[in-house]
């Protein structure tokens, strides 16, 4: 549906990536990820026909995107950008109706079919109950749903989104991710989402497009890019690394030395104890008896308790917070 041939992106005097042969299929959600400044937004804007390629061609159903008339392109491809759109006192319905501009006459008159498409787009995004409200009254999460509805009102085959969740809290980001995933499944849209939300991209995307700082482009399902080490290599830095074992990114912190962690019939308690120990700077190891510092989790009746063993003895605690306070009091990192 959307393909590129030997595409090179960037600006005059600065080439960000080249020899990109990309394919975006119907019915899939692809997340474009990579470090800051590598050219994610430039690639997305080039695919959308908003930025000229340095070389190569972008095809939409076999037609050169950069040679299509703007109105024709808007009937097949829609874009949702990061920047907030200021629309004054325009109603939600009025904003979504702007998505029908490629189909209306020069007066902008809406036919019955146009109105049906608008209502369907709002229904798909859960924004129909907001129809009569002014756009400036909406929360950030509601506004992004409406902007996606406006894009869907264009009846596109391809939907490109550049950091649409930049201003949203975690629950709203999850909602938008799941909405986009649903649209690929139900409506067979081809959706490309440029995002910095790496954890959600790993959990929800069908495929990842991974752009590295040196212009290297890699693609595949999230699990393959994790297993073959590409994710770890691209995001390796002084502050973050990808942990293959848990499928998530870890923050580098100064280490206060090793500490052993054992016990616990409940794996959840062990997992959160592990995280707490790492957060205060320990390199945590599974097992007991091999380190000068040990933490053991065990049951006492219906409650959990923590036993901390040091060279000068041991102490028991009834809460994880007490364990952390005790260990912090003796940390010298």
Secondary structure, DSSP 8 states (H G I E B T S, - for coil): -EEEEEEEEEETTEEEEEEE--EE-TTEEEEEE-STTSSHHHHHHHHTTSS--SEEEEEETTEEGGGS-HHHHHTTEEEE-SS----TT-BHHHHHHGGGTTTS-TT----HHHHHHHHHHHHHTT-GGGTTSBGGGS-HHHHHHHHHHHHHTT--SEEEEESTTTT--HHHHHHHHHHHHHHHHHH--EEEEE-S-HHHHHHH-SEEEEE-TTS-EEEE-HHHHHHTTHHHHHH-SSSEEEETTTTEEEE------EEEEEE-S-HHHHHHHHHHHHHTT-EEEESSSSSSSEEEEEEETTEEEEEEEETTEEEEESSHHHHHHHHHHT---
